[in-house]
C-alpha cells in the first residue's frame, strides 16, 4: 500500500475546509487552535493518508504539500517523492 504524508503551512491556511471535504480517507480536520491570522487551520487527524494529493489540488492558498512513498522495491528501503 502506498503511504503519504501531508504537511500544512499553518500560518497560510485559512480553514476553508476544501481539503477536508476532498480527502477520501477522512485524514484531515480543523485544529482547535487558531493561527496568527485568526483562522482555525487544517491538521492531519488520522495517519491513513494514501498520498492521493486531492487536498493539495483543491487548496486555494497552496498551503498543503503531499509527500508520497514510492512502492518498495525488493532489497531497497522506502523512498519519498514530492507529489504536489
N, CA, C and O of each residue as an XYZ file, in Angstrom:
336
protein
N       0.841     -1.181      0.000
C       0.000      0.000      0.000
C       0.887      1.246      0.000
O       1.847      1.331      0.767
N       0.570      2.187     -0.843
C       1.321      3.431     -0.906
C       0.882      4.322      0.250
O      -0.310      4.459      0.526
N       1.846      4.918      0.912
C       1.573      5.808      2.044
C       1.914      7.233      1.655
O       2.772      7.468      0.804
N       1.244      8.169      2.275
C       1.522      9.569      2.035
C       1.716     10.304      3.339
O       1.326      9.831      4.407
N       2.324     11.465      3.235
C       2.498     12.343      4.392
C       2.089     13.742      3.962
O       2.539     14.241      2.931
N       1.239     14.367      4.753
C       0.732     15.700      4.448
C       1.376     16.703      5.382
O       1.424     16.492      6.594
N       1.870     17.795      4.818
C       2.333     18.914      5.646
C       1.490     20.128      5.279
O       1.204     20.376      4.107
N       1.100     20.873      6.298
C       0.237     22.038      6.103
C       0.931     23.259      6.682
O       1.355     23.252      7.838
N       1.043     24.299      5.882
C       1.613     25.564      6.344
C       0.531     26.259      7.170
O      -0.345     26.935      6.630
N       0.609     26.081      8.483
C      -0.453     26.536      9.387
C      -0.724     28.027      9.291
O      -1.873     28.449      9.417
N       0.292     28.826      9.072
C       0.102     30.279      9.023
C      -0.503     30.751      7.704
O      -0.989     31.879      7.617
N      -0.479     29.900      6.674
C      -1.072     30.260      5.388
C      -2.529     29.804      5.320
O      -3.350     30.459      4.679
N      -2.855     28.700      5.967
C      -4.180     28.092      5.895
C      -5.249     29.022      6.464
O      -5.084     29.598      7.539
N      -6.358     29.157      5.714
C      -7.475     29.983      6.154
C      -8.655     29.156      6.653
O      -9.715     29.706      6.950
N      -8.478     27.844      6.747
C      -9.536     26.991      7.283
C     -10.768     26.903      6.412
O     -11.880     26.804      6.932
N     -10.601     26.937      5.102
C     -11.750     26.901      4.188
C     -12.427     25.533      4.149
O     -13.565     25.420      3.695
N     -11.739     24.499      4.620
C     -12.230     23.128      4.706
C     -12.370     22.409      3.365
O     -12.930     21.314      3.323
N     -11.880     22.991      2.272
C     -11.938     22.306      0.987
C     -11.131     21.013      1.013
O     -11.544     20.002      0.444
N      -9.988     21.053      1.671
C      -9.139     19.856      1.759
C      -9.813     18.755      2.569
O      -9.678     17.573      2.253
N     -10.525     19.139      3.596
C     -11.212     18.171      4.448
C     -12.286     17.446      3.643
O     -12.442     16.229      3.752
N     -13.016     18.196      2.845
C     -14.061     17.617      2.003
C     -13.467     16.740      0.902
O     -14.052     15.720      0.538
N     -12.311     17.133      0.372
C     -11.698     16.420     -0.755
C     -10.988     15.134     -0.349
O     -10.707     14.298     -1.207
N     -10.696     14.958      0.924
C      -9.914     13.802      1.367
C     -10.778     12.547      1.447
O     -11.678     12.471      2.283
N     -10.514     11.549      0.579
C     -11.325     10.330      0.617
C     -11.049      9.459      1.845
O     -11.862      8.602      2.192
N      -9.908      9.674      2.503
C      -9.550      8.879      3.681
C     -10.031      9.519      4.980
O      -9.899      8.923      6.049
N     -10.588     10.729      4.896
C     -11.013     11.495      6.070
C      -9.850     11.679      7.042
O      -9.996     11.519      8.254
N      -8.690     12.018      6.476
C      -7.466     12.184      7.259
C      -7.323     13.576      7.858
O      -6.541     13.763      8.790
N      -8.054     14.549      7.347
C      -7.871     15.938      7.760
C      -9.049     16.466      8.559
O     -10.180     16.005      8.410
N      -8.763     17.439      9.407
C      -9.782     18.113     10.195
C      -9.292     19.501     10.541
O      -8.188     19.882     10.152
N     -10.089     20.258     11.261
C      -9.682     21.597     11.686
C      -9.098     21.550     13.081
O      -9.577     20.820     13.949
N      -8.060     22.336     13.282
C      -7.413     22.435     14.583
C      -8.314     23.163     15.571
O      -9.160     23.965     15.174
N      -8.134     22.887     16.840
C      -8.823     23.647     17.876
C      -8.141     24.991     18.101
O      -8.730     25.907     18.675
N      -6.894     25.100     17.645
C      -6.120     26.332     17.799
C      -6.332     27.231     16.597
O      -6.835     26.792     15.562
N      -5.947     28.497     16.738
C      -6.014     29.433     15.621
C      -4.608     29.905     15.274
O      -3.714     29.909     16.119
N      -4.429     30.297     14.026
C      -3.118     30.809     13.607
C      -3.051     32.318     13.847
O      -3.986     32.903     14.392
N      -1.958     32.937     13.447
C      -1.773     34.370     13.691
C      -2.781     35.245     12.947
O      -3.021     36.388     13.336
N      -3.366     34.710     11.887
C      -4.377     35.455     11.132
C      -5.776     35.281     11.724
O      -6.724     35.918     11.266
N      -5.910     34.422     12.741
C      -7.190     34.218     13.405
C      -8.043     33.103     12.837
O      -9.237     33.029     13.128
N      -7.449     32.232     12.029
C      -8.185     31.120     11.430
C      -7.859     29.805     12.118
O      -6.729     29.587     12.553
N      -8.854     28.927     12.215
C      -8.584     27.537     12.576
C      -8.037     26.891     11.318
O      -8.640     27.013     10.252
N      -6.922     26.216     11.417
C      -6.236     25.675     10.251
C      -6.414     24.165     10.166
O      -6.740     23.504     11.152
N      -6.194     23.637      8.968
C      -6.327     22.194      8.738
C      -5.161     21.455      9.383
O      -4.033     21.948      9.410
N      -5.451     20.274      9.898
C      -4.430     19.411     10.500
C      -4.721     17.961     10.121
O      -5.846     17.606      9.767
N      -3.692     17.142     10.203
C      -3.843     15.709      9.986
C      -4.413     15.101     11.264
O      -3.798     15.211     12.325
N      -5.576     14.462     11.179
C      -6.201     13.890     12.371
C      -6.095     12.367     12.407
O      -6.274     11.753     13.458
N      -5.799     11.755     11.242
C      -5.601     10.312     11.169
C      -4.384     10.037     10.297
O      -4.180     10.705      9.283
N      -3.593      9.078     10.679
C      -2.398      8.737      9.912
C      -2.718      7.629      8.913
O      -2.149      6.539      8.969
N      -3.646      7.930      7.993
C      -4.019      6.946      6.987
C      -3.956      7.525      5.573
O      -4.639      7.045      4.668
N      -3.144      8.544      5.390
C      -3.002      9.209      4.095
C      -2.420      8.247      3.071
O      -1.465      7.522      3.352
N      -3.013      8.252      1.872
C      -2.528      7.412      0.780
C      -1.741      8.212     -0.247
O      -1.249      7.646     -1.224
N      -1.615      9.520     -0.043
C      -0.859     10.352     -0.976
C      -1.614     10.668     -2.254
O      -0.989     10.893     -3.291
N      -2.932     10.692     -2.210
C      -3.735     10.919     -3.416
C      -3.617     12.348     -3.946
O      -3.942     12.587     -5.109
N      -3.177     13.281     -3.157
C      -2.964     14.713     -3.415
C      -4.238     15.523     -3.661
O      -4.154     16.678     -4.077
N      -5.413     14.944     -3.413
C      -6.651     15.709     -3.585
C      -6.639     16.983     -2.745
O      -7.064     18.040     -3.212
N      -6.159     16.888     -1.521
C      -6.160     18.042     -0.624
C      -5.301     19.176     -1.184
O      -5.702     20.338     -1.143
N      -4.131     18.842     -1.700
C      -3.230     19.859     -2.248
C      -3.808     20.482     -3.521
O      -3.619     21.673     -3.772
N      -4.500     19.692     -4.311
C      -5.070     20.206     -5.558
C      -6.178     21.224     -5.318
O      -6.316     22.173     -6.090
N      -6.968     21.046     -4.268
C      -8.095     21.960     -4.029
C      -7.735     23.141     -3.139
O      -8.536     24.066     -3.009
N      -6.560     23.141     -2.524
C      -6.188     24.222     -1.604
C      -5.954     25.527     -2.377
O      -5.026     25.600     -3.183
N      -6.772     26.548     -2.147
C      -6.627     27.801     -2.890
C      -5.383     28.599     -2.504
O      -4.969     29.489     -3.246
N      -4.791     28.297     -1.370
C      -3.625     29.050     -0.905
C      -2.329     28.263     -1.016
O      -1.287     28.731     -0.557
N      -2.372     27.094     -1.608
C      -1.188     26.229     -1.759
C      -0.491     26.017     -0.418
O       0.736     26.069     -0.333
N      -1.272     25.780      0.616
C      -0.737     25.587      1.964
C      -0.416     24.129      2.263
O       0.105     23.816      3.334
N      -0.723     23.232      1.324
C      -0.574     21.796      1.572
C       0.443     21.194      0.619
O       0.413     21.441     -0.586
N       1.344     20.401      1.181
C       2.291     19.627      0.391
C       2.104     18.166      0.765
O       1.999     17.822      1.942
N       2.064     17.323     -0.239
C       1.898     15.886     -0.011
C       3.166     15.184     -0.458
O       3.663     15.406     -1.563
N       3.675     14.345      0.408
C       4.835     13.510      0.094
C       4.338     12.078     -0.011
O       3.636     11.590      0.875
N       4.700     11.412     -1.085
C       4.231     10.051     -1.312
C       5.424      9.104     -1.349
O       6.421      9.370     -2.020
N       5.311      8.005     -0.627
C       6.357      6.982     -0.675
C       6.182      6.177     -1.948
O       5.064      5.841     -2.338
N       7.281      5.876     -2.580
C       7.230      5.016     -3.750
C       6.962      3.586     -3.301
O       7.207      3.232     -2.148
N       6.463      2.781     -4.209
C       6.279      1.368     -3.898
C       7.638      0.763     -3.614
O       8.595      1.005     -4.349
N       7.731     -0.025     -2.550
C       9.029     -0.605     -2.204
C       9.523     -1.569     -3.280
O       8.758     -2.351     -3.844
N      10.822     -1.486     -3.545
C      11.477     -2.400     -4.470
C      12.218     -3.411     -3.613
O      12.818     -3.047     -2.602
N      12.184     -4.653     -4.000
C      12.832     -5.685     -3.203
C      14.304     -5.336     -2.983
O      15.038     -5.048     -3.928
N      14.718     -5.367     -1.714
C      16.103     -5.109     -1.365
C      16.446     -3.635     -1.210
O      17.599     -3.300     -0.938
N      15.469     -2.746     -1.378
C      15.712     -1.303     -1.271
C      14.762     -0.734     -0.229
O      13.594     -1.119     -0.181
N      15.249      0.179      0.605
C      14.423      0.812      1.626
C      13.423      1.776      1.018
O      13.504      2.061     -0.176
N      12.465      2.296      1.812
C      11.440      3.213      1.295
C      12.054      4.529      0.834
O      13.019      5.023      1.417
N      11.466      5.086     -0.232
C      11.894      6.359     -0.772
C      10.704      7.310     -0.732
O       9.553      6.873     -0.751
N      10.981      8.605     -0.677
C       9.926      9.602     -0.623
C      10.063     10.523     -1.821
O      11.168     10.931     -2.181
N       8.919     10.854     -2.444
C       8.933     11.808     -3.533
C       7.885     12.877     -3.253
O       6.887     12.603     -2.586
N       8.095     14.075     -3.746
C       7.122     15.156     -3.577
C       6.072     14.987     -4.659
O       6.397     14.909     -5.843
N       4.794     14.932     -4.245
C       3.713     14.691     -5.186
C       2.994     15.968     -5.593
O       2.371     16.003     -6.654
N       3.059     17.003     -4.791
C       2.355     18.239     -5.160
C       3.157     19.428     -4.749
O       2.736     20.564     -4.971
